[in-house]
Structure formats: structure tokens, C-alpha cells
């Protein structure tokens, strides 16, 4: 199942042993994101043209600025200069937009379940490195962290990472088990980013969950007589 612990509890409910339910109930979710999808009239006018050779761009300024921005959301604050991740896919796949047009999307971290609109500060951050960006914007669609969960219930509080990914919850996500993708239910396996290696390592959680399920199937298979 490609769900987080909260959804697994809703789906499986009392079929799970009480100890495992308690472990899932104790699972911690992290900060959310504020996301903007853009329709653009032209490529983003980066001050440094080399950035147009990158599909994914991380806008943060100095190390100190990035640290302040990422610290803010853990303290329940919204950074005025947010560390921003931006993707510009149509530079490499023009089929994603009408001929001659472009798309992009960007997000920054915000406190869990935030309802604050970060459009202005994100666009200020983009303009800082790409003067004239706003003149390229044909349309935009925004999602607060709270709205992200409405869009996808797995994004609890806007957390797109499937849960906090610190030392206490990295290898034991979602619960301490020898095979973290398994559950106490014999034929139920988890493959979401709430399992190792977590979010940001796209596809690997599902890959390892599939391997775990295959081992389980082979172990229980009865040889032909």
C-alpha cells in the first residue's frame, strides 16, 4: 500500500494488533510545503544563463540564509527569504506546454498545516536570481500546506516527505521491524515514503517493498510435487 501510517490506520483499523497500531499512532509528521504551479510565456530569465541547463534549481543564497529558512518552519515561523525548490521541465520536454510556452513549479517549506500564502516571498526569491520573472507569468495556481493535504490525504499537514526523517525515524519508519515494509498482516506491505529510505529517493521505497513481498511469496510457495 502506498499510504502513510495515518491512512493505514483508517483502512486497516482493528485488524492490526494494538501494539502496532500504537506505533503507527506515534509516527511523527513534519513541516509542510507551500507550492505554486506556473504557466509562463517564456523561459525563466535567470541572471546566470547556466541555470537554464538545470531541470531542478535550489534557490537559497548563502548557507546561513538556507539554515535560517529551514530552522524557521520547525519553530512555527514563515521565512521571509524561503529556501525554494523550483523545477522548469519544459526546457527539456516542450510537450508539457503549448508551443512556445513554458511551465514551472516551486515550493518552500512552511510549518505543519500552515494556511499562510507564500506567493509573494517565493516570487521575490525567484526574482532575486531571475529579474523579470513576474513578467513571464501567465497564470499561477497555489496550494497552502493545509490545501496540500486536501489535494492528497497522504500529505498530512502538507508534509510531502511522508513523515519526519530524522535519526529517530529514518530506519524505523513507520515502526521498528526487521522488515520495515511488512506489517503484522501477512499479505500487507507498505511501499510509501513512510518506509526507508524515505522521501526524496524516488521509487526506492516501492522497489524495496516489492523485493520484501517477493521474498515473502517465495518463502511460502509450496514446491510442485
Rosetta blueprint (number, residue, H / E / L):
1 X L
2 X L
3 X L
4 X L
5 X H
6 X H
7 X H
8 X H
9 X H
10 X H
11 X H
12 X H
13 X H
14 X H
15 X H
16 X L
17 X L
18 X H
19 X H
20 X H
21 X H
22 X H
23 X H
24 X H
25 X H
26 X L
27 X L
28 X L
29 X L
30 X L
31 X L
32 X E
33 X E
34 X E
35 X E
36 X E
37 X E
38 X E
39 X E
40 X E
41 X L
42 X L
43 X L
44 X L
45 X L
46 X L
47 X L
48 X L
49 X H
50 X H
51 X H
52 X H
53 X H
54 X L
55 X L
56 X E
57 X E
58 X E
59 X E
60 X L
61 X L
62 X L
63 X H
64 X H
65 X H
66 X H
67 X H
68 X H
69 X H
70 X H
71 X H
72 X H
73 X H
74 X H
75 X L
76 X L
77 X L
78 X L
79 X L
80 X L
81 X L
82 X L
83 X L
84 X E
85 X E
86 X E
87 X E
88 X L
89 X H
90 X H
91 X H
92 X L
93 X L
94 X H
95 X H
96 X H
97 X L
98 X L
99 X L
100 X L
101 X L
102 X E
103 X E
104 X E
105 X E
106 X E
107 X E
108 X E
109 X E
110 X E
111 X L
112 X L
113 X L
114 X L
115 X L
116 X L
117 X L
118 X L
119 X H
120 X H
121 X H
122 X H
123 X H
124 X H
125 X H
126 X H
127 X H
128 X H
129 X H
130 X L
131 X L
132 X L
133 X H
134 X H
135 X H
136 X H
137 X E
138 X E
139 X E
140 X E
141 X E
142 X E
143 X E
144 X L
145 X H
146 X H
147 X H
148 X H
149 X H
150 X H
151 X H
152 X L
153 X L
154 X L
155 X L
156 X H
157 X H
158 X H
159 X L
160 X L
161 X L
162 X L
163 X L
164 X L
165 X L
166 X L
167 X H
168 X H
169 X H
170 X L
171 X L
172 X L
173 X L
174 X L
175 X L
176 X L
177 X L
178 X L
179 X L
180 X L
181 X L
182 X E
183 X L
184 X L
185 X L
186 X L
187 X L
188 X L
189 X E
190 X L
191 X L
192 X L
193 X L
194 X L
195 X L
196 X L
197 X L
198 X L
199 X L
200 X L
201 X L
202 X L
203 X L
204 X H
205 X H
206 X H
207 X H
208 X H
209 X H
210 X H
211 X H
212 X H
213 X H
214 X H
215 X H
216 X H
217 X H
218 X H
219 X H
220 X H
221 X L
222 X L
223 X L
224 X L
225 X L
